[in-house]
Amino acid sequence: MIKVKNMIYLINSIIGIALMFGIPLIPPIEPLTKIGMQLGGIFIGLVYLWSTVDLLWPCLLGIIALAFTDYVDFYGILPAFADYTPLFMLFSMMFGGAVASCGLTAYIAHWFLSLKIINGRPDVFNFIIMLAMYIVSGFFDPLMAMLILWPTLYSIFKEAGYKPGDAYTRILIIATFIAITLGQGILPFFGAQLIILSAFQAASGITVNYMIYITLQMLISIIILLVITLLIKFILRPDMNKMKNISAEKINTKPLPPMNITQKSFATIFVIMIIFGLIPSILPAESIIVSFINHLSLLGFLLLILAILSALQIKGTPVIDLRETAKENVMWDLYLLVVLAIFFSGNLLADATGIKPWLIQLLMPIFGNFGPVFFIVFLLIIGILLTNIANNAIVGAIFVQILTAMAPSLGIKNPAPMVIILTMVMFLAVLTPTASPYAAVLHANKEWVSMNDILKYGSLMLIVNLIIFVIVGLPLANLLY
């Protein structure tokens, strides 16, 4: 007898495959073309399979399907595998895994919780623990933030006299997870945000300024964390009196040993890499330094770092064992997802498909009379809803396609500011365990939070995020651009 879960998997697989190979057979209606039906059908089928079944085998099937379209053959797809973004994602997974495994994140967390400003100030503690989660998530890894800081937070709760089920503990666990989701998008040259921004560049030809991106991302995120701190204090109002007895000295009763040479090396290299990635956004394009960086590229710099660290040995052991870190940290399904996301971003709106005029014809009667602000607010609202049930990179790549297609008709000269805000929204995957791998960890944490807690407090905090994105984020983004 087939189990219900297996039956659902089978049904979703059949539906996705039927969409992928069935839609291309439907006669096109102008302005759509036969090629538009082929590429659009494969893309719709892939999105369905990615959202309901798996990432890896649908990607492989999608590549085969593309080879039988009138637009491209199999050899025409191969350049996408060597595109800058997929390759950078591939090697950054190796480097990021090595950084995460060296134990550096524990020192970052320890520094935040050593600040004496938290002594006797529950509100300040709430903000600092969220900020620590945000920084560790963004500059290192969201999972490391949960694995290192949540156990520390549980110990602090118990030291103060709180127990699982208390309102304060439930609220703060969810608030720290919001901080983790915000932190995921800090650096534009890593993770799902790289996929979304690269998809936008492929579709529009516009490059997002990394310095402006990071500045906006951090400013808006800190405002959100401050507002959530005030929300906890004045609106939710859990009992925080017990936290007045907590101090940095009590939290750090077991100091960490001095950083070893490997941790210091990774910390230094990571900072250099960030600076390397930001210099082209700061210095004039014609300067010698920028010319050198553009010639080498961040990918070339990353390869150089990996080569040096795999050649260097400490006590007879390489600083990075590339074979081991590749085996443990390279996610091939993510690599293939990026390959296809970049391919579709650069080709789905091509003149040969007719999809761009079709989108304009479909959406202009709805949004044409309301202007660009109403349109982007609508995208933000739908984006928050969809990212809680589907992969954020997929949703983001689709939305930047829609935004790129609609921008000229709505009078939007440069959609880059809106793309930055839209990218931030794509990480707010909180409400369902299928929203992201990290959301699954939150929902599995049943000792400290329940599904009702996540829906109740998580929804409220997402509404706060949305309001700040609209009334602060969008004007600030347009001002900086």
C-alpha positions as CSV (number, residue, x, y, z in Angstrom):
1,M,0.0,0.0,0.0
2,I,1.4,3.4,-1.0
3,K,1.8,5.8,1.9
4,V,0.1,9.2,1.7
5,K,3.4,11.1,1.6
6,N,4.6,8.9,-1.3
7,M,1.3,9.4,-3.1
8,I,1.5,13.2,-2.8
9,Y,5.1,13.0,-4.1
10,L,4.0,11.0,-7.1
11,I,1.0,13.2,-7.9
12,N,3.1,16.4,-7.7
13,S,5.8,14.8,-9.9
14,I,3.2,13.9,-12.5
15,I,1.7,17.3,-12.4
16,G,5.1,19.0,-12.7
17,I,6.2,16.8,-15.6
18,A,2.8,17.3,-17.4
19,L,3.2,21.1,-17.1
20,M,6.8,21.0,-18.3
21,F,6.1,18.9,-21.4
22,G,2.3,19.7,-21.9
23,I,2.3,23.5,-22.0
24,P,4.8,23.6,-24.9
25,L,2.3,21.6,-27.0
26,I,-0.5,24.2,-26.6
27,P,-0.9,26.5,-29.6
28,P,0.4,30.0,-28.7
29,I,-2.0,33.0,-28.4
30,E,-0.4,36.3,-29.5
31,P,1.8,38.0,-28.4
32,L,3.1,34.6,-27.1
33,T,5.2,32.6,-29.6
34,K,5.8,28.9,-29.9
35,I,9.2,29.4,-28.3
36,G,7.5,31.4,-25.5
37,M,5.2,28.5,-24.8
38,Q,8.1,26.1,-24.8
39,L,10.3,28.1,-22.4
40,G,7.4,29.2,-20.3
41,G,6.0,25.7,-20.0
42,I,9.4,24.3,-18.9
43,F,9.8,27.1,-16.4
44,I,6.3,26.7,-14.9
45,G,6.9,22.9,-14.6
46,L,10.2,23.5,-13.0
47,V,8.9,26.0,-10.5
48,Y,6.1,23.6,-9.5
49,L,8.5,20.7,-9.1
50,W,11.0,22.8,-7.2
51,S,8.3,24.0,-4.8
52,T,6.6,20.6,-4.2
53,V,9.0,17.8,-4.9
54,D,12.7,18.3,-5.1
55,L,15.4,20.5,-6.7
56,L,18.0,18.1,-8.1
57,W,16.2,15.7,-10.5
58,P,13.8,18.4,-11.8
59,C,16.8,20.5,-12.8
60,L,18.3,17.6,-14.7
61,L,14.9,16.9,-16.4
62,G,14.6,20.7,-17.2
63,I,17.9,20.7,-19.0
64,I,16.9,17.7,-21.1
65,A,13.6,19.5,-21.9
66,L,15.3,22.7,-23.0
67,A,17.5,20.7,-25.5
68,F,14.3,19.8,-27.4
69,T,13.0,23.3,-27.8
70,D,13.2,25.4,-31.0
71,Y,15.2,28.0,-29.0
72,V,18.4,26.1,-28.0
73,D,20.0,22.7,-28.3
74,F,21.9,20.8,-25.6
75,Y,25.2,22.4,-26.5
76,G,23.6,25.8,-26.3
77,I,22.7,25.2,-22.7
78,L,26.3,24.3,-21.7
79,P,27.6,27.9,-21.4
80,A,25.1,28.4,-18.5
81,F,27.1,25.9,-16.5
82,A,30.2,28.1,-16.8
83,D,28.4,31.3,-16.1
84,Y,30.0,33.5,-13.4
85,T,27.2,33.2,-10.9
86,P,26.9,29.3,-10.8
87,L,30.7,29.0,-10.6
88,F,31.0,31.5,-7.8
89,M,28.2,29.8,-5.9
90,L,30.0,26.5,-6.3
91,F,33.4,27.6,-5.0
92,S,31.9,29.9,-2.3
93,M,30.1,26.8,-0.9
94,M,33.6,25.3,-0.4
95,F,35.0,28.4,1.3
96,G,31.9,29.1,3.4
97,G,31.9,25.5,4.7
98,A,35.5,25.8,5.7
99,V,34.8,29.1,7.5
100,A,31.8,27.7,9.3
101,S,33.6,24.6,10.5
102,C,36.7,26.4,12.0
103,G,34.7,27.6,15.0
104,L,35.1,31.3,14.2
105,T,31.4,32.1,14.7
106,A,31.6,31.2,18.4
107,Y,34.0,34.1,19.0
108,I,31.7,36.6,17.2
109,A,28.8,35.4,19.4
110,H,30.9,35.6,22.5
111,W,31.9,39.2,21.7
112,F,28.3,40.4,21.5
113,L,27.3,38.7,24.7
114,S,30.3,40.1,26.5
115,L,29.0,43.7,26.1
116,K,28.3,45.1,29.6
117,I,25.6,47.4,28.2
118,I,23.2,44.4,28.5
119,N,23.6,44.3,32.3
120,G,20.2,44.8,33.9
121,R,18.7,46.0,30.6
122,P,16.3,43.4,29.2
123,D,15.4,45.6,26.2
124,V,19.1,46.1,25.3
125,F,19.7,42.4,25.7
126,N,16.9,41.6,23.3
127,F,18.3,43.9,20.7
128,I,21.9,42.7,21.1
129,I,21.0,39.0,20.9
130,M,19.0,39.7,17.7
131,L,21.9,41.7,16.3
132,A,24.3,38.9,17.1
133,M,22.0,36.4,15.3
134,Y,21.8,38.9,12.4
135,I,25.6,39.3,12.0
136,V,26.5,35.6,12.5
137,S,23.8,34.6,10.0
138,G,24.8,37.2,7.4
139,F,28.6,37.0,7.5
140,F,28.9,33.3,8.3
141,D,25.9,30.9,8.3
142,P,22.2,31.0,9.5
143,L,22.4,27.5,10.8
144,M,25.6,28.3,12.8
145,A,23.7,31.2,14.4
146,M,21.0,28.8,15.5
147,L,23.4,26.0,16.6
148,I,25.6,28.4,18.6
149,L,23.4,31.2,19.9
150,W,20.1,29.4,20.6
151,P,21.7,27.0,23.1
152,T,23.4,30.0,24.8
153,L,20.0,31.7,24.9
154,Y,18.3,28.7,26.5
155,S,21.0,28.7,29.2
156,I,20.4,32.4,29.8
157,F,16.7,31.7,30.1
158,K,17.2,29.0,32.7
159,E,19.8,31.1,34.6
160,A,17.2,33.9,34.8
161,G,14.4,31.5,35.9
162,Y,12.4,31.2,32.7
163,K,11.2,27.9,31.3
164,P,9.9,26.7,27.9
165,G,6.3,27.9,27.4
166,D,6.9,31.3,29.0
167,A,5.7,34.1,26.8
168,Y,9.1,35.9,26.9
169,T,11.0,32.9,25.7
170,R,8.6,32.1,22.9
171,I,8.6,35.7,21.6
172,L,12.4,36.1,21.7
173,I,13.1,32.8,20.0
174,I,10.9,33.9,17.1
175,A,12.3,37.4,17.1
176,T,15.9,36.0,16.9
177,F,14.8,33.9,13.9
178,I,13.5,37.0,12.2
179,A,16.9,38.5,12.7
180,I,18.5,35.4,11.2
181,T,16.3,35.6,8.1
182,L,17.2,39.3,7.7
183,G,20.9,38.5,8.1
184,Q,20.9,35.9,5.3
185,G,20.8,38.7,2.7
186,I,23.6,41.0,4.0
187,L,26.3,40.1,1.4
188,P,25.2,40.4,-2.2
189,F,27.9,38.1,-3.6
190,F,26.8,35.0,-1.6
191,G,23.7,32.8,-1.3
192,A,20.2,33.2,-2.7
193,Q,20.6,37.0,-2.9
194,L,23.3,36.4,-5.5
195,I,20.9,34.3,-7.5
196,I,18.2,37.0,-7.4
197,L,20.5,39.9,-8.2
198,S,22.2,37.9,-11.0
199,A,18.7,37.1,-12.4
200,F,17.9,40.8,-12.4
201,Q,21.1,41.7,-14.2
202,A,20.5,38.9,-16.8
203,A,17.0,40.2,-17.4
204,S,17.6,43.9,-17.3
205,G,21.3,44.5,-18.0
206,I,21.5,46.6,-14.8
207,T,24.1,45.9,-12.2
208,V,23.2,46.5,-8.6
209,N,25.7,48.6,-6.7
210,Y,27.0,46.3,-3.9
211,M,28.0,49.1,-1.6
212,I,24.5,50.7,-1.8
213,Y,23.0,47.2,-1.4
214,I,24.9,46.4,1.9
215,T,24.3,49.9,3.3
216,L,20.5,49.7,2.6
217,Q,20.3,46.1,3.8
218,M,22.0,46.9,7.1
219,L,20.3,50.2,7.8
220,I,16.8,48.8,7.2
221,S,17.5,45.6,9.1
222,I,18.8,47.5,12.2
223,I,15.7,49.7,12.0
224,I,13.5,46.5,11.9
225,L,15.4,45.0,14.9
226,L,14.9,48.2,16.9
227,V,11.2,48.3,16.1
228,I,10.8,44.7,17.1
229,T,12.6,45.5,20.4
230,L,10.0,48.2,21.0
231,L,7.2,45.9,19.8
232,I,8.2,43.4,22.5
233,K,8.5,46.1,25.2
234,F,5.3,48.1,24.5
235,I,2.9,45.9,22.6
236,L,3.6,42.3,23.4
237,R,4.8,43.1,26.9
238,P,6.0,39.7,28.2
239,D,7.4,39.6,31.8
240,M,11.1,40.5,31.4
241,N,11.8,41.4,35.1
242,K,13.8,38.3,35.6
243,M,16.2,39.4,32.9
244,K,17.3,42.3,35.0
245,N,19.5,40.0,37.0
246,I,21.4,38.8,33.9
247,S,24.8,40.3,33.2
248,A,27.6,39.7,30.7
249,E,29.7,38.3,33.5
250,K,27.1,35.6,34.3
251,I,26.7,34.7,30.7
252,N,30.4,34.3,30.1
253,T,31.5,32.1,33.0
254,K,33.4,29.8,30.6
255,P,35.6,32.1,28.5
256,L,36.8,30.8,25.1
257,P,40.4,30.0,24.5
258,P,42.4,32.4,22.3
259,M,41.7,32.2,18.6
260,N,44.0,29.8,16.8
261,I,46.0,30.6,13.7
262,T,43.4,29.0,11.4
263,Q,40.5,31.1,12.9
264,K,42.6,34.3,12.6
265,S,43.5,33.4,9.0
266,F,39.9,32.9,8.0
267,A,38.7,36.0,9.8
268,T,41.3,38.1,8.0
269,I,40.7,36.5,4.6
270,F,36.9,36.9,5.0
271,V,37.3,40.6,5.7
272,I,39.7,41.1,2.7
273,M,37.2,39.3,0.5
274,I,34.4,41.6,1.5
275,I,36.6,44.7,0.9
276,F,37.7,43.2,-2.5
277,G,34.0,42.8,-3.5
278,L,33.1,46.3,-2.4
279,I,36.0,48.3,-3.9
280,P,34.5,48.6,-7.4
281,S,31.4,50.2,-5.9
282,I,33.5,52.8,-4.0
283,L,36.4,53.8,-6.2
284,P,36.2,55.3,-9.7
285,A,35.8,52.7,-12.5
286,E,38.9,54.0,-14.3
287,S,41.2,53.6,-11.3
288,I,44.0,51.0,-11.6
289,I,42.8,49.1,-8.5
290,V,39.2,48.7,-9.9
291,S,40.6,47.8,-13.3
292,F,42.7,45.0,-11.6
293,I,39.8,43.8,-9.6
294,N,37.4,43.7,-12.5
295,H,40.1,41.8,-14.5
296,L,40.5,39.2,-11.8
297,S,36.9,39.3,-10.6
298,L,35.7,38.2,-7.2
299,L,35.5,34.6,-8.5
300,G,39.2,34.7,-9.5
301,F,40.1,36.1,-6.1
302,L,38.1,33.3,-4.4
303,L,39.9,30.7,-6.5
304,L,43.2,32.3,-5.5
305,I,42.3,32.1,-1.8
306,L,41.2,28.5,-2.1
307,A,44.5,27.6,-4.0
308,I,46.6,29.4,-1.3
309,L,44.7,27.9,1.7
310,S,44.8,24.4,0.2
311,A,48.6,24.7,-0.4
312,L,49.4,26.1,3.1
313,Q,49.8,23.6,5.8
314,I,49.6,23.9,9.6
315,K,51.2,21.0,11.5
316,G,51.2,19.0,8.3
317,T,47.5,19.5,7.5
318,P,46.2,21.8,4.8
319,V,44.3,24.9,6.0
320,I,41.5,23.8,3.6
321,D,41.2,20.2,2.3
322,L,39.3,21.0,-0.9
323,R,38.3,17.4,-1.4
324,E,36.7,17.1,2.0
325,T,35.1,20.6,2.0
326,A,33.7,19.9,-1.5
327,K,32.3,16.6,-0.4
328,E,30.6,18.0,2.7
329,N,29.5,21.5,1.6
330,V,28.8,21.6,-2.2
331,M,25.1,21.3,-2.8
332,W,24.7,20.2,-6.4
333,D,21.0,20.8,-6.5
334,L,21.6,24.5,-5.6
335,Y,24.3,24.7,-8.3
336,L,21.9,23.4,-10.9
337,L,19.2,25.6,-9.7
338,V,21.4,28.6,-10.2
339,V,22.4,27.4,-13.7
340,L,18.7,27.2,-14.7
341,A,17.8,30.4,-12.9
342,I,20.4,32.4,-14.8
343,F,19.5,30.7,-18.1
344,F,15.8,31.6,-17.8
345,S,16.5,35.1,-16.5
346,G,18.5,35.9,-19.6
347,N,16.2,34.2,-22.1
348,L,12.6,34.0,-20.8
349,L,11.9,37.7,-21.7
350,A,13.7,37.6,-25.0
351,D,11.9,39.0,-28.0
352,A,11.6,35.5,-29.5
353,T,9.3,34.3,-26.6
354,G,6.7,37.1,-26.7
355,I,6.4,36.7,-22.9
356,K,7.4,40.3,-22.1
357,P,4.6,42.0,-24.1
358,W,2.2,39.3,-22.8
359,L,3.0,40.3,-19.2
360,I,2.5,43.9,-20.0
361,Q,-0.8,43.2,-21.8
362,L,-1.9,41.2,-18.8
363,L,-0.8,43.4,-15.9
364,M,-1.1,47.0,-17.2
365,P,-4.9,47.1,-17.0
366,I,-4.5,46.1,-13.3
367,F,-1.6,48.3,-12.2
368,G,-1.4,51.0,-14.9
369,N,-3.8,53.4,-13.1
370,F,-2.2,53.0,-9.7
371,G,1.5,53.7,-10.5
372,P,4.8,52.1,-9.5
373,V,4.4,52.4,-5.7
374,F,1.2,50.4,-5.7
375,F,2.8,47.8,-8.0
376,I,5.9,47.3,-5.8
377,V,3.9,47.2,-2.6
378,F,1.7,44.5,-4.2
379,L,4.9,42.5,-5.2
380,L,6.2,42.8,-1.6
381,I,3.0,41.5,-0.1
382,I,2.7,38.6,-2.5
383,G,6.5,38.0,-2.1
384,I,6.2,37.6,1.7
385,L,3.3,35.2,1.2
386,L,5.0,33.1,-1.5
387,T,8.4,32.9,0.2
388,N,6.7,31.2,3.1
389,I,5.6,28.3,1.0
390,A,8.2,28.2,-1.8
391,N,12.0,28.5,-2.3
392,N,13.0,32.2,-1.9
393,A,15.5,32.2,-4.7
394,I,12.9,30.8,-7.1
395,V,10.3,33.3,-6.0
396,G,12.8,36.2,-6.2
397,A,14.0,35.2,-9.7
398,I,10.4,35.2,-10.9
399,F,9.5,38.5,-9.3
400,V,12.5,40.4,-10.8
401,Q,11.4,39.1,-14.2
402,I,8.0,40.6,-13.7
403,L,9.5,43.8,-12.3
404,T,11.9,44.1,-15.3
405,A,9.1,43.5,-17.8
406,M,6.7,46.1,-16.2
407,A,9.2,48.8,-15.2
408,P,9.3,50.8,-18.6
409,S,5.5,50.7,-18.9
410,L,5.1,52.0,-15.3
411,G,7.7,54.8,-15.8
412,I,10.3,53.1,-13.6
413,K,13.7,54.3,-15.0
414,N,15.8,52.2,-12.6
415,P,14.2,49.3,-10.9
416,A,17.4,48.4,-8.9
417,P,16.3,50.1,-5.7
418,M,13.0,48.1,-5.7
419,V,15.0,44.9,-6.5
420,I,17.1,45.4,-3.3
421,I,13.9,45.7,-1.1
422,L,12.3,42.8,-3.0
423,T,15.4,40.7,-2.3
424,M,15.2,41.4,1.4
425,V,11.6,40.3,1.5
426,M,12.4,37.0,-0.1
427,F,14.3,35.9,3.0
428,L,11.4,36.3,5.4
429,A,10.5,32.6,5.3
430,V,9.1,31.9,8.8
431,L,5.5,30.7,8.9
432,T,5.8,27.2,7.5
433,P,8.4,24.4,7.9
434,T,8.7,24.1,4.2
435,A,9.5,27.8,3.7
436,S,13.2,27.1,4.0
437,P,15.7,24.6,5.6
438,Y,16.1,27.1,8.4
439,A,12.4,27.5,9.0
440,A,12.2,23.8,9.3
441,V,14.7,24.0,12.2
442,L,12.5,26.7,13.9
443,H,9.4,24.6,13.5
444,A,11.2,21.5,14.8
445,N,12.1,23.5,18.0
446,K,8.9,22.4,19.7
447,E,10.2,22.5,23.2
448,W,10.5,26.3,23.0
449,V,8.0,27.4,20.3
450,S,4.8,25.9,18.9
451,M,3.2,26.3,15.5
452,N,0.6,28.6,17.1
453,D,3.4,30.8,18.5
454,I,5.1,31.0,15.1
455,L,1.9,31.9,13.3
456,K,0.8,34.5,16.0
457,Y,4.1,36.3,16.7
458,G,5.8,35.5,13.4
459,S,2.9,37.0,11.4
460,L,2.9,40.1,13.5
461,M,6.7,40.6,13.0
462,L,6.3,40.0,9.3
463,I,3.7,42.8,9.1
464,V,6.2,45.0,11.0
465,N,8.8,44.2,8.4
466,L,6.5,44.9,5.5
467,I,5.5,48.3,6.9
468,I,9.1,49.3,7.4
469,F,10.0,48.1,3.9
470,V,7.3,50.3,2.4
471,I,7.5,53.5,4.5
472,V,11.3,53.5,5.1
473,G,12.9,51.0,2.8
474,L,11.6,52.1,-0.6
475,P,12.1,55.9,0.0
476,L,15.6,55.3,1.4
477,A,16.5,53.0,-1.6
478,N,15.4,55.6,-4.1
479,L,17.2,58.3,-2.2
480,L,20.5,56.4,-2.2
481,Y,20.1,55.6,-5.9
